[in-house]
């Protein structure tokens, strides 16, 4: 019988031990990170164009931009997960643990977005949506630091710290349309570039 622990440090140590048992299997979530960066980075660029006045459309178009981005990502995620499950090493402890961390991130961001949308529709005040970049950056920071702790990759921990610093920067930029340009850059640094690194490592191991 396995004893349950409420000690987070012990839980992370246990997850790291499991990851080390599958250390030879590369992490396979690179394509998902790349897809997220391209889809949501583009959505942020469109959001910036609308907020800055560069694109003259009804403000409610912004809602459809994010709904469309979410739908496209959901389809891409489904297809990538199917591909992920067919790859050698997908069942390794490392991939399962890191995958769980990022799945939790995704659901958390989605629920927070729904919560802020509910605030907007109920109060007709959408100013709280400006907080989403900070929320997402904080969630990314936590997921990267957990992933770094599990896998032993220090650059993931560093990426998590960059994410946390970005969350503070986004707080400074709240109310300024340039926050969406900054967030697009954030996606390049914390999703696109790391995703490409993971894909390259996966290819190197397979070669």
C-alpha positions, 0 to 999 in steps of 0.5 A, spaced: 500 500 500 502 506 497 502 512 503 499 518 500 503 525 502 501 532 502 509 534 501 510 538 495 517 537 495 517 529 496 512 529 490 516 533 486 522 528 488 518 522 486 516 525 479 523 526 478 525 519 480 520 517 475 522 521 470 530 519 471 527 512 470 525 514 462 531 519 461 533 516 455 526 518 452 526 525 449 520 529 451 515 530 445 511 536 447 515 540 442 510 540 436 504 542 441 508 548 444 510 550 437 503 550 435 501 554 441 506 559 439 504 560 432 496 560 433 496 564 439 502 569 437 498 570 431 491 572 435 495 577 439 498 580 433 491 581 431 488 583 438 494 589 438 492 591 431 484 592 433 486 595 440 491 600 437 486 602 431 491 599 426 485 595 424 478 598 424 473 593 426 467 592 431 471 591 438 467 584 438 471 581 433 476 580 438 472 575 441 471 571 435 479 572 434 480 568 440 474 563 439 477 562 432 484 561 435 482 556 441 478 552 436 484 551 431 488 550 437 484 544 439 484 541 433 491 541 432 492 539 439 488 533 438 492 531 432 498 532 435 496 528 441 494 522 436 501 523 433 504 523 440 501 517 442 504 513 436 511 515 438 516 511 441 517 514 448 510 517 449 509 512 455 515 514 459 515 517 466 518 523 464 513 525 458 507 523 462 509 527 468 511 533 463 505 532 459 501 532 466 504 539 468 502 542 461 495 539 461 494 542 468 496 549 465 492 549 459 486 547 463 487 552 468 488 558 463 482 556 459 478 556 466 481 563 468 479 565 461 472 563 461 471 566 468 474 573 466 469 572 460 463 571 465 465 578 468 465 581 462 458 579 460 455 580 467 458 587 468 459 589 461 466 591 463 472 588 460 478 591 463 479 585 467 481 581 460 487 585 460 490 581 466 490 575 461 497 576 459 500 576 466 495 570 468 498 566 462 505 568 463 505 566 470 502 559 468 507 558 463 512 559 469 510 554 473 509 549 468 516 550 466 519 550 473 516 544 474 518 541 467 525 543 469 525 540 476 522 533 473 527 533 467 533 536 470 534 541 464 536 547 467 534 551 461 527 549 462 527 552 469 530 559 466 525 559 461 520 559 467 523 565 471 523 569 464 516 567 464 515 570 471 519 576 469 514 577 463 508 576 468 510 582 472 512 586 465 505 585 463 502 588 469 506 594 467 503 594 460 496 593 462 491 598 458 497 599 453 495 595 446 503 594 446 502 589 451 499 584 445 506 585 441 510 584 448 506 577 449 507 575 442 514 576 443 513 572 450 510 566 446 516 566 441 521 566 447 517 561 452 513 556 447 516 557 439 524 557 441 523 551 447 518 547 442 523 547 436 529 545 441 525 539 444 523 537 437 531 538 435 533 534 441 527 528 439 530 528 432 537 527 434 535 521 439 531 518 433 537 519 428 
